[in-house]
Amino acid sequence: MELRSVEELMDLLYAGRHQHALRTAALLRRRRPADKELQVAGLVRGIGPVLSPGDEPGRALGAAEAVRALLGERVFHLVRGYGDLTGPADDDVLRLRQADEESRTAGFDAGVLEDWRTVLELVAARHSRLGAVD
């Protein structure tokens, strides 16, 4: 499945366990406020269980492939790298994994999904402009 719009992505996020994804993205926002792609990767990796409910090992790849055209190569690599525990991980993938683990026990209000719509739209717009130049 390839997502074509932020609206489609929002629908999938609402269908999943979005509270965990919200906390992960919020932790990444606190640590790396300027890195919107890293924050978005923390949010969208939560669509994996919706796309591949019975395929736990394939969830990260499924989520990564779904957002690749919409959000770009970096988000694709971060989400895919999150699920690839066999190869070497770069610093940002490690940050994503750490935030994911911490968000499982973190007890704070991470807001609502609508708070992230603008960030998703900005990353998607940035990617589409870069794609048009290439």
Accessible surface in RSA format (square Angstrom, percent):
REM  Atomic radii and reference values for relative SASA: ProtOr
REM  Chains: A
REM  Algorithm: Lee & Richards
REM  Probe-radius: 1.40
REM  Slices: 20
REM RES _ NUM      All-atoms   Total-Side   Main-Chain    Non-polar    All polar
REM                ABS   REL    ABS   REL    ABS   REL    ABS   REL    ABS   REL
RES MET A   1   149.32  77.3  80.64  53.4  68.68 163.5  88.25  75.0  61.07  80.9
RES GLU A   2    81.39  46.7  63.94  48.4  17.45  41.6  21.45  41.5  59.93  48.9
RES LEU A   3     0.53   0.3   0.06   0.0   0.47   1.2   0.06   0.0   0.47   1.3
RES ARG A   4   173.60  72.9 148.42  75.7  25.18  60.0  56.04  76.6 117.56  71.3
RES SER A   5    41.19  34.8  37.96  50.7   3.23   7.4  36.85  78.5   4.34   6.1
RES VAL A   6    16.00  10.5  12.60  11.4   3.40   8.2  12.60  10.9   3.40   9.2
RES GLU A   7    93.88  53.9  91.47  69.2   2.41   5.7  51.79 100.2  42.09  34.4
RES GLU A   8    70.01  40.2  66.77  50.5   3.24   7.7  29.25  56.6  40.75  33.3
RES LEU A   9     0.00   0.0   0.00   0.0   0.00   0.0   0.00   0.0   0.00   0.0
RES MET A  10     0.89   0.5   0.89   0.6   0.00   0.0   0.85   0.7   0.04   0.0
RES ASP A  11    86.98  60.9  78.87  78.5   8.12  19.2  27.82  65.5  59.16  59.0
RES LEU A  12    23.78  13.2  23.50  16.8   0.27   0.7  23.74  16.7   0.04   0.1
RES LEU A  13     3.33   1.9   1.51   1.1   1.82   4.6   2.79   2.0   0.54   1.5
RES TYR A  14   102.35  47.8  85.85  48.8  16.51  42.9  74.53  56.0  27.82  34.3
RES ALA A  15    72.77  66.9  32.20  49.7  40.58  92.3  44.05  62.0  28.72  76.1
RES GLY A  16    17.75  21.9   0.00   N/A  17.75  21.9   7.41  20.3  10.35  23.2
RES ARG A  17   156.23  65.6 143.60  73.2  12.63  30.1  81.21 111.0  75.02  45.5
RES HIS A  18    46.41  25.4  43.46  30.2   2.95   7.5  30.40  31.3  16.01  18.6
RES GLN A  19    92.46  51.7  91.73  67.0   0.73   1.7  50.31 107.1  42.15  32.0
RES HIS A  20    17.76   9.7  16.43  11.4   1.33   3.4  12.25  12.6   5.50   6.4
RES ALA A  21     1.12   1.0   1.04   1.6   0.08   0.2   1.04   1.5   0.08   0.2
RES LEU A  22     0.08   0.0   0.08   0.1   0.00   0.0   0.08   0.1   0.00   0.0
RES ARG A  23    48.87  20.5  48.87  24.9   0.00   0.0   3.86   5.3  45.01  27.3
RES THR A  24     0.00   0.0   0.00   0.0   0.00   0.0   0.00   0.0   0.00   0.0
RES ALA A  25     0.00   0.0   0.00   0.0   0.00   0.0   0.00   0.0   0.00   0.0
RES ALA A  26    13.29  12.2  12.62  19.5   0.67   1.5  12.77  18.0   0.52   1.4
RES LEU A  27    16.23   9.0  16.23  11.6   0.00   0.0  16.23  11.4   0.00   0.0
RES LEU A  28     0.46   0.3   0.46   0.3   0.00   0.0   0.46   0.3   0.00   0.0
RES ARG A  29    85.08  35.7  83.80  42.7   1.28   3.0  36.99  50.5  48.09  29.1
RES ARG A  30   153.03  64.3 121.09  61.7  31.94  76.0  56.59  77.3  96.44  58.5
RES ARG A  31   101.08  42.4  73.60  37.5  27.48  65.4  47.94  65.5  53.14  32.2
RES ARG A  32    74.60  31.3  71.23  36.3   3.37   8.0  24.58  33.6  50.02  30.3
RES PRO A  33    84.63  61.7  81.35  74.2   3.29  11.9  81.64  67.4   2.99  18.6
RES ALA A  34    96.85  89.0  68.15 105.2  28.70  65.3  75.82 106.8  21.03  55.7
RES ASP A  35    19.45  13.6  12.72  12.7   6.73  15.9  14.53  34.2   4.92   4.9
RES LYS A  36    57.59  28.1  55.39  34.0   2.20   5.2  32.10  28.9  25.49  27.2
RES GLU A  37    36.66  21.0  36.23  27.4   0.43   1.0   2.24   4.3  34.42  28.1
RES LEU A  38     0.00   0.0   0.00   0.0   0.00   0.0   0.00   0.0   0.00   0.0
RES GLN A  39     0.00   0.0   0.00   0.0   0.00   0.0   0.00   0.0   0.00   0.0
RES VAL A  40     0.00   0.0   0.00   0.0   0.00   0.0   0.00   0.0   0.00   0.0
RES ALA A  41     0.00   0.0   0.00   0.0   0.00   0.0   0.00   0.0   0.00   0.0
RES GLY A  42     0.00   0.0   0.00   N/A   0.00   0.0   0.00   0.0   0.00   0.0
RES LEU A  43     0.00   0.0   0.00   0.0   0.00   0.0   0.00   0.0   0.00   0.0
RES VAL A  44     0.00   0.0   0.00   0.0   0.00   0.0   0.00   0.0   0.00   0.0
RES ARG A  45    35.96  15.1  30.84  15.7   5.12  12.2   1.36   1.9  34.60  21.0
RES GLY A  46    12.80  15.8   0.00   N/A  12.80  15.8   9.90  27.2   2.90   6.5
RES ILE A  47     0.01   0.0   0.01   0.0   0.00   0.0   0.01   0.0   0.00   0.0
RES GLY A  48     0.49   0.6   0.00   N/A   0.49   0.6   0.49   1.4   0.00   0.0
RES PRO A  49    41.36  30.1  36.73  33.5   4.64  16.8  37.05  30.6   4.31  26.8
RES VAL A  50    48.18  31.7  25.82  23.4  22.36  53.9  32.31  28.1  15.87  43.0
RES LEU A  51    47.46  26.4  18.19  13.0  29.27  73.6  20.83  14.6  26.63  71.7
RES SER A  52    22.26  18.8  16.84  22.5   5.42  12.5   8.37  17.8  13.89  19.5
RES PRO A  53    96.87  70.6  82.26  75.0  14.60  53.1  83.78  69.2  13.08  81.3
RES GLY A  54    82.24 101.4   0.00   N/A  82.24 101.4  43.45 119.2  38.79  86.9
RES ASP A  55    70.62  49.5  68.15  67.8   2.46   5.8  26.83  63.1  43.79  43.7
RES GLU A  56   126.20  72.5 116.01  87.8  10.20  24.3  33.21  64.2  93.00  75.9
RES PRO A  57   121.62  88.6  90.50  82.5  31.12 113.1 103.33  85.3  18.29 113.7
RES GLY A  58    18.11  22.3   0.00   N/A  18.11  22.3  14.64  40.2   3.47   7.8
RES ARG A  59    61.45  25.8  61.42  31.3   0.04   0.1  14.79  20.2  46.66  28.3
RES ALA A  60    13.96  12.8   8.54  13.2   5.42  12.3  12.37  17.4   1.60   4.2
RES LEU A  61    80.62  44.9  79.45  56.8   1.17   2.9  79.45  55.8   1.17   3.2
RES GLY A  62    20.06  24.7   0.00   N/A  20.06  24.7  16.79  46.1   3.28   7.3
RES ALA A  63     0.00   0.0   0.00   0.0   0.00   0.0   0.00   0.0   0.00   0.0
RES ALA A  64     0.00   0.0   0.00   0.0   0.00   0.0   0.00   0.0   0.00   0.0
RES GLU A  65    89.74  51.5  82.31  62.3   7.43  17.7  24.15  46.7  65.59  53.5
RES ALA A  66     0.24   0.2   0.23   0.3   0.02   0.0   0.23   0.3   0.02   0.0
RES VAL A  67     0.00   0.0   0.00   0.0   0.00   0.0   0.00   0.0   0.00   0.0
RES ARG A  68    95.36  40.0  94.18  48.0   1.18   2.8  26.83  36.7  68.53  41.5
RES ALA A  69    44.24  40.7  21.88  33.8  22.35  50.9  30.86  43.5  13.38  35.4
RES LEU A  70    19.63  10.9  14.60  10.4   5.03  12.6  18.21  12.8   1.42   3.8
RES LEU A  71     0.92   0.5   0.00   0.0   0.92   2.3   0.00   0.0   0.92   2.5
RES GLY A  72     3.83   4.7   0.00   N/A   3.83   4.7   3.83  10.5   0.00   0.0
RES GLU A  73    84.16  48.3  80.14  60.6   4.02   9.6  56.70 109.7  27.46  22.4
RES ARG A  74    80.59  33.8  71.81  36.6   8.78  20.9  49.74  68.0  30.85  18.7
RES VAL A  75     0.04   0.0   0.00   0.0   0.04   0.1   0.00   0.0   0.04   0.1
RES PHE A  76     5.98   3.0   5.98   3.7   0.00   0.0   5.98   3.6   0.00   0.0
RES HIS A  77    80.53  44.0  76.94  53.5   3.59   9.2  57.14  58.9  23.40  27.2
RES LEU A  78     5.35   3.0   5.12   3.7   0.22   0.6   5.26   3.7   0.09   0.2
RES VAL A  79     0.00   0.0   0.00   0.0   0.00   0.0   0.00   0.0   0.00   0.0
RES ARG A  80    95.71  40.2  93.95  47.9   1.76   4.2  20.19  27.6  75.52  45.8
RES GLY A  81    15.69  19.4   0.00   N/A  15.69  19.4  15.03  41.2   0.67   1.5
RES TYR A  82    35.04  16.4  33.39  19.0   1.66   4.3  21.97  16.5  13.07  16.1
RES GLY A  83    34.99  43.2   0.00   N/A  34.99  43.2  14.55  39.9  20.44  45.8
RES ASP A  84    65.79  46.1  57.22  57.0   8.56  20.3  20.97  49.4  44.82  44.7
RES LEU A  85   136.29  75.9 106.35  76.1  29.94  75.3 106.72  74.9  29.58  79.6
RES THR A  86   136.22  96.9  97.19  98.5  39.03  93.0  85.72 115.1  50.51  76.4
RES GLY A  87    27.38  33.8   0.00   N/A  27.38  33.8  17.76  48.7   9.62  21.5
RES PRO A  88   144.46 105.3 108.77  99.1  35.70 129.8 120.35  99.4  24.11 149.9
RES ALA A  89    32.52  29.9   3.83   5.9  28.69  65.3   8.68  12.2  23.84  63.1
RES ASP A  90    88.46  62.0  74.22  73.9  14.24  33.7  45.71 107.6  42.75  42.6
RES ASP A  91    95.79  67.1  91.76  91.3   4.03   9.5  18.10  42.6  77.69  77.5
RES ASP A  92    25.61  17.9  24.68  24.6   0.93   2.2   2.00   4.7  23.61  23.5
RES VAL A  93     8.32   5.5   8.32   7.5   0.00   0.0   8.32   7.2   0.00   0.0
RES LEU A  94    88.27  49.2  84.43  60.4   3.84   9.7  84.68  59.5   3.59   9.7
RES ARG A  95    86.31  36.2  84.32  43.0   1.99   4.7  21.42  29.3  64.89  39.3
RES LEU A  96     0.00   0.0   0.00   0.0   0.00   0.0   0.00   0.0   0.00   0.0
RES ARG A  97    46.19  19.4  45.72  23.3   0.48   1.1  28.13  38.5  18.06  10.9
RES GLN A  98   100.18  56.0  93.51  68.3   6.67  15.9  28.42  60.5  71.76  54.4
RES ALA A  99     0.00   0.0   0.00   0.0   0.00   0.0   0.00   0.0   0.00   0.0
RES ASP A 100     0.16   0.1   0.16   0.2   0.00   0.0   0.00   0.0   0.16   0.2
RES GLU A 101   104.55  60.0  98.23  74.3   6.32  15.0  44.05  85.2  60.50  49.4
RES GLU A 102    62.19  35.7  56.63  42.8   5.56  13.2  35.38  68.4  26.81  21.9
RES SER A 103     0.00   0.0   0.00   0.0   0.00   0.0   0.00   0.0   0.00   0.0
RES ARG A 104   117.19  49.2  88.90  45.3  28.29  67.4  39.57  54.1  77.61  47.0
RES THR A 105   124.34  88.4  91.96  93.2  32.38  77.2  77.92 104.7  46.41  70.2
RES ALA A 106    30.04  27.6  10.26  15.8  19.78  45.0  20.67  29.1   9.38  24.8
RES GLY A 107    83.13 102.5   0.00   N/A  83.13 102.5  38.49 105.6  44.64 100.0
RES PHE A 108    53.83  26.9  31.11  19.3  22.72  59.1  41.97  25.4  11.86  33.9
RES ASP A 109   133.61  93.6  98.29  97.8  35.32  83.5  45.17 106.3  88.44  88.2
RES ALA A 110    16.13  14.8   0.36   0.6  15.77  35.9   5.07   7.1  11.05  29.3
RES GLY A 111    25.65  31.6   0.00   N/A  25.65  31.6  19.41  53.3   6.24  14.0
RES VAL A 112    88.64  58.3  87.46  79.2   1.18   2.9  88.64  77.0   0.00   0.0
RES LEU A 113     2.25   1.3   0.20   0.1   2.06   5.2   0.20   0.1   2.06   5.5
RES GLU A 114    81.10  46.6  69.98  52.9  11.12  26.5  48.56  93.9  32.54  26.6
RES ASP A 115    78.72  55.1  56.86  56.6  21.86  51.7  22.35  52.6  56.37  56.2
RES TRP A 116     1.87   0.8   1.87   0.9   0.00   0.0   0.27   0.1   1.60   2.6
RES ARG A 117    54.40  22.8  54.40  27.7   0.00   0.0  29.15  39.8  25.25  15.3
RES THR A 118    83.81  59.6  83.78  84.9   0.03   0.1  50.80  68.2  33.01  49.9
RES VAL A 119    14.02   9.2  14.02  12.7   0.00   0.0  14.02  12.2   0.00   0.0
RES LEU A 120     0.00   0.0   0.00   0.0   0.00   0.0   0.00   0.0   0.00   0.0
RES GLU A 121    78.93  45.3  74.35  56.2   4.59  10.9  28.20  54.6  50.73  41.4
RES LEU A 122    96.03  53.5  93.33  66.8   2.71   6.8  93.78  65.9   2.25   6.1
RES VAL A 123     1.31   0.9   0.71   0.6   0.61   1.5   0.71   0.6   0.61   1.6
RES ALA A 124    12.32  11.3   9.69  14.9   2.63   6.0  10.05  14.1   2.27   6.0
RES ALA A 125    40.45  37.2  34.84  53.8   5.61  12.8  39.94  56.2   0.52   1.4
RES ARG A 126    92.67  38.9  92.63  47.2   0.04   0.1  32.81  44.8  59.86  36.3
RES HIS A 127    49.37  27.0  47.25  32.8   2.12   5.4  29.29  30.2  20.08  23.4
RES SER A 128    68.86  58.2  56.61  75.5  12.26  28.2  47.10 100.3  21.77  30.5
RES ARG A 129   149.66  62.8 144.99  73.9   4.67  11.1  73.98 101.1  75.68  45.9
RES LEU A 130   106.07  59.1 105.78  75.7   0.29   0.7 105.80  74.3   0.27   0.7
RES GLY A 131    40.49  49.9   0.00   N/A  40.49  49.9  24.44  67.1  16.05  35.9
RES ALA A 132    90.39  83.1  48.74  75.2  41.66  94.8  61.65  86.8  28.74  76.1
RES VAL A 133   127.46  83.9  97.96  88.7  29.50  71.1 104.52  90.8  22.94  62.2
RES ASP A 134   153.93 107.8  91.66  91.2  62.27 147.2  47.59 112.0 106.33 106.0
END  Absolute sums over single chains surface
CHAIN  1 A     6973.4       5541.3       1432.1       3866.7       3106.7
END  Absolute sums over all chains
TOTAL          6973.4       5541.3       1432.1       3866.7       3106.7
